[in-house]
Amino acid sequence: MTGLTTVELPGLPVRTVLDDVSAALDAHGSAVLVAPPGTGKTTLVPLDLARRISARPAGPHRVVVAEPRRLAARAAASRMAALLGEPVGETVGYSVRGDRKVSARTRVEVVTSGLLVRRLQNDPELHDTAVVVLDECHERHLDADLLLALLLDARAGLRDDLRLLTTSATVASDRLADLLGDAPVVTAHAPLHPVDIVHRPPDRGERIEACVARTVHAALAEHDGDVLVFLPGVAEIDRVAERLDGVDADVVSLHGRLPAQRQDAALTPGPRRRVVLSTAVAESSLTVPGVRVVVDSGLARVPRIDHRRGLPGLATVRVSRAVAEQRAGRAGREAPGVTYRCWSQAEHTSLPAYPEPEIRTAELSRLALELACWSTPDGAGLSWWDPPPEGALTAGRTLLTTLGAVTPDGLPTARGRRMASVGLHPRLARALLDGADEVGPRAAAEVVALLHPRRRPTDLDPELPPLPPAKDPPARRWQREVARLTALTRDRGASHRDTERPHDPAAVVALAYPERLARRRPGGTPVYLMAGGTAVEVPPGSGLGDSEWLAVADATREPGRAHGVVRLAAVADEELALRA
């Protein structure tokens, strides 16, 4: 505990309100901290709370910080540990999916919101935790909204001494304070440097990647300092990076799918000027040093669900004005800066004020399973920021019943509890656990590790053998995930036998998506009719050949098309269709 008791915290703006935060928590038990990015709320507040709690003679002594993303959790823990002059895993540690660095000496633990939901299900009293800090509440991620509702319930019924602090860069603080029982609101003001706003909309017919790249070239020529570029996803990052080949700067990427070493490198100043191409992870929960210029595409990728067709996916949407302001502020954290917005001033006035909460638009089967495990299948009695829409929640519960995860009255089955403990979407959890019995643990894990909506091949069968074991980064990520998932089948009491069984990816896909077993329509057409009633089309050159039956893992509906489009599938047969 020496580091906590002796460290001199940096003079960041939030330091001036640390006493107010502590007093609010002592007096009320909960509080709202509103502080812009760069004020130190993510790092200084947990360390200060842990220092104060360590002076108490008895009771829980751990501060748990919930972040919306794994990348943010790791970065926050690394920053706090560095302030203490210690390695991660001593006084400050983190726990995220597939990676954990904590010890008996850990007093501040940074976790993802989803992981804390699981921990709360297993230990509703959070017996070793004194304070939970919910960071970046304004982002309104589904796991974070669920976590807040469950924590309020646990605090009301089991742990009235549990302190709860919500922090946010931009938020309707009155609504959140009311949800926390008229909690006090503490505000830290950041004297940001001035930021000039320049609008550079695309030319007629110009793709957003071309507009962004053109604007980056102009920014490098007109201004000093590093350039932070906001793009909606990895595909756009790759395309912009190609267009920036040859610029007099280091072009680096920053997103959640990168290895930890490359993520850390993007957050560390380099010997040369840098252009950092980032997804939304750099909006608030991460600080990229050296930035003087921001180029904002004005786009974000968010979960969406087509309830009529039952096809989930990711949609690219315009950002809200609040998010645009937050992104722009990154240019003025260290010095006067400039932000280029790749849209017009007229478009800006039509943007929504705040981002749409994920709970209103996402597929809710995983949330429904967590609610079932919390013994409140319909979520009644919980205090929600925004309650889950009745139709989406009912659809989620119907799917869980189909998968055998809940009973008709909404209570979790033994299988459902095992599925929830895995931490995957219920479809994938069922495919992993039941697939381990049917085709073997590793074979099931290999297929489940590929069932991701961001992948774009269409033929699952040849997707496994070509993944090389050595230098290819996607292959290494896949191998690590396969190893992790294989271990989960052993940890969760699956009844499989470790024997060789026929390679059958379609069987695993059918366990996850029984309603997506599909049969080709007559006449040699590339259109298939899925068991759930939705027609989907196989794109040319997919590698699926003339298969009569398919087990469809991923399909999306694109505007202007009569049918869904198959993105990932395995060749099936009539026997599997009848068995499923």
Secondary structure, DSSP 8 states (H G I E B T S, - for coil): -HHHHH------GGGGGHHHHHHHHHHHSEEEEE--TTSSTTTHHHHHHHHHHHTSSSS--EEEEEESSHHHHHHHHHHHHHHHT--TTSSEEEEETTEEE--TT--EEEEEHHHHHHHHHH-TT-TTEEEEEE--GGG--HHHHHHHHHHHHHHHHT-TT-EEEEEESS--HHHHHHHTTS--EEE-------EEEEE----TT--HHHHHHHHHHHHHHH--SEEEEE-SSHHHHHHHHHHTTT-SSEEEEE-TTS-HHHHHHHTS--SS-EEEEE-GGGSSS---TTEEEEEE--EEEEEEEETTTTEEEEEEEE--HHHHHHHHHGGGSSS-EEEEESS-HHHHHTS-SS---HHHHS--HHHHHHHHHTT-TT-TTS--SS---HHHHHHHHHHHHHTTSB-TTS-B-HHHHHHHHHTS-HHHHHHHHHHHHHH-HHHHHHHHTT--TT---SBSGGGSTT--SSS-HHHHHHHHHHHHHHHHHHHTT-----------HHHHHHHH-GGGEEEE-TTT-SEEEETTS-EEE--TT-S-TT-SEEEEEEEE--TT-SSEEEEEEEEE-HHHHHH-
